[in-house]
């Protein structure tokens, strides 16, 4: 494969630091287009960074999930993307996370420190000149991901080191899990360390999971997403814009965009459901925009709540409250009219018993009828507006010293014929 310079600013064809040029392949299968990043792992090895960092960086740039095929060690992204554009993304990653800002040397490594106050910082140190700089963890999402990834790896390594292992054979050399982890990290240009004054180390929850999650069953992925939503709710972060973006990206990555509104509804809805809709309006709006199936799943979440929770059933299982809930979804532009119609047509026993599902739809009859009537009235008003005669066009002109002159332009009316009919004869009135 063709080798190119790691630093795009260097044009020397004999430069010491080179990497593989990105090779992509566009594949179409079952009307689904995807771009395969054939040698992304090889490029990551050339720049001494884990492939997942490059994959996540491209994911953020394209706002699309990047998935991994573990058997072939290849990454791919949905849609068709230009190879040159993706290559520039890799260069952007190298400029920001690989090349030393002082000597322009790519022989750098990343480390993470956690002080006694719990503040986490990602550092980049150069093996050539010794220069070190601290990367702003809040500047971009990938730096946050790198910090969580390194801390999580460190926590897992220390947890493993506390487990007592029995040597089955004296000839086998004992390997310290912590040292083994650090050795692997050094090989990839990464090291993990903690603040010298902090002796305690607790596992760090990593909200981002690797692409092996896509190998799980749909139910497992939904459970994983539900645990994340519950955690954010407990931390009172569900209304944060950054959290909403992360939850939206995670739903796309796990390929559960249709089920996500149902999961969120199950996690946040209580007997005060109208208030809950107000509190989490931003999250519901983002999840349901241009997602008709997701909107329908949100209505199914109401059915499931009524079927599973007796206290909630007593509060909202009546015509008045159900109409208020549906109207709230409609007024807040969370659910569209057509979704209400399709949901109302057929009762399903997937989320509650068939009788309860039918009763819920009967309670929604008046609301759905009101929707149809309002739509018809709107169409009639539009027709009436089209049939109205044009109003006189008034133009205001101003001449110095003469005040304001109002000109009324005549309306184009059909000419009136001055003819009458008398005893079967047409008489022209003007020629009498």
Secondary structure, DSSP 8 states (H G I E B T S, - for coil): --EEESSTT---TT-S-EEE---EEEEEETTEEEEEETTHHHHHHHTTS-HHHHHHHHHHHHTS-EEEETTTTEEEEES---HHHHHHHHHHHHHHHTS-TTT--S-EEEEEEE-TT--EEEEEEETTT--EEEE-TTT-HHHHHHHHHHHHHHHHHHHHHTS----S-TTS----HHHHHHHHHHHTTB-----TT---------S---GGGGGS-HHHHHHHHHHHHHHHHHTT-TT-HHHHHHHHHHHHHTT-HHHHHHHHHHHH--S-HHHHHHHTHHHHHHHHTT-HHHHHHHHHHHHHHHHH-HHHHHHH-SHHHHHHHHHHHHHTTSS-HHHHHHHHH---SSSS-HHHHHHHHHHTHHHHHHHHHHHHHHHHHHHHHHHS----EEEEEE-TTS-EEEEEE---------EEEETTEEEEGGG-
